[in-house]
Amino acid sequence: MSLSGKWLKTASNGKRLQFRNGAYTAIGAAGIDFGPINSTALLHGGGTETYRLTTSTANSKFLAYYCSSSAATGDTRTAYLDLELAGAGAAAGDAVRTRISVSGTGIGYATGLHSTCQIAAGGTVAGESSGLRATYEAASATRNLGGAISALHLASYVGANNTMPTINAFIRCTKDGSVNFDHLLALPAAAADSTIFATHTTQNFSHSIRIIDSAGTAYYIMCVDDATNRGGGS
């Protein structure tokens, strides 16, 4: 494989070095292609929504890092991305944003983010282990935290005229391995923090949350819209 490069002039950053192999944007089975450079990427980028880096090679990865740490202490991360929003205005930001777009038909599966915690045979974890951990952190301060806050935000964005399948939900639970989980949720003990989990007596159920199982059968979790006689108060 031969690799060629050239300096590209940009409007704001002077010159940038572009590496290219083969066709305009195509990446061959043994090729590498960093062009066309994405001008919105300050450090490194390749392709745009109009001119994407492409490949027809099956089972390929555009970026892949297989790492191993033998350290006995401390934290090790394959990638660490830290974004500070230092402006005082209404700017928005994501430390990481991923998107997978499906333009073909009959695709086997597509996910925007697939995060896995794998415990190898013979391996153990003394503390917490999870496939995905979401943390909402606020420094100690005398203030009112504004907006709507959550450790995990699930959003649907389905355009008009789409017919939904029978199995659709904000959260879907599946048993992909041989051993099933025993519980749907792990909550703080009622005695320790009754703001989340508490007893509820002498009140008629007024609302319900609809759930559906993998066979398409609907069930209903009963709810109330009043904190009367709820342990721990509202």
Secondary structure, 3 states (H helix, E strand, C coil): CCCEEEEEEECCCEEEEEEECCCCCECCCCCCCCCCCCCCCCCCCCCCCCCCCECCCCCCCCCCCCCCCCCCCCCCCCCCCCCCCCCCCCCCCCCCCCCCCCCCCCCCCCCCCCCCCCCCCCCCCCCCCCCCCCCCCCCCCCCCCCCCCCCCCCCCCCCCCCCCCCCCCCCCCCCCCCCCCCCCCCCCCCCCCCCCCCCECCCCCCEEEEEECCCCCEEEEEECCCCCCECCCC
